[in-house]
Amino acid sequence: MLFILDAATGLRAGEVFGLEIRHFDGHSIKVEQSVWRGDAQAPKTPNAYRVADPYPDVAKLLSGFIGDRKSGYIFCTSSGKPLGQSNVLRRYLHPVLKKTRNQTLRLPCLPSIPQHVPAELHLMPEWTPQLLAWVER
C-alpha cells in the first residue's frame, strides 16, 4: 500500500511515513508533517503543507489498509512508531527491484521523479489499473 500511495500521490518519502490516520478523511490526504530519522517534524517548506487527492480506487485501498484503526501512523512498526525509510528501501523496495531488473514494466514511460507522477497519471488515468497491478506483484 505504501508504494501504491506514493506512486499515486507523489508525496515525498518522509511525508508518507509521517501520515497519521487523522490526516486521511476517506478521500483526501492532508500533508502536515514528515518523518526524518524516526522523528515527526514540520514539512520542508510552507508550500509542502497541502492536500493530496488520490484516485478513488487508491483512497478505497487506503481505507481498507487502515481498517478500523482510529489513530496513529498509517504506516508504522508493530510498536506504533513510524517506519524508517532505509528499512523500507532495504527490506521491500530493493528486493522487488532486484527481482524485476530483467523484466519489462509494460506501462508508458513514467517520470523518474515521484513528485511528477500524479500529474502524469491525471493526464493518463488508464495507467492507474496497470500501475496498481504492477506494484501489487
VENVENBEL-V249006 format. One record per helix or strand of 2 or more residues. SS is the DSSP state (H for helix, E for strand). FROM is the first residue (numbers start at 1). TO is the last residue. If there is no record, write none. Layout:
BEGIN
ss={SS/SS}
from={FROM/FROM}
to={TO/TO}
END
This chain:
BEGIN
ss={H/H/H/E/E/E/H/E/H/H/H/H}
from={2/13/21/29/34/39/46/50/56/85/114/127}
to={9/17/23/31/36/41/48/52/66/100/123/136}
END
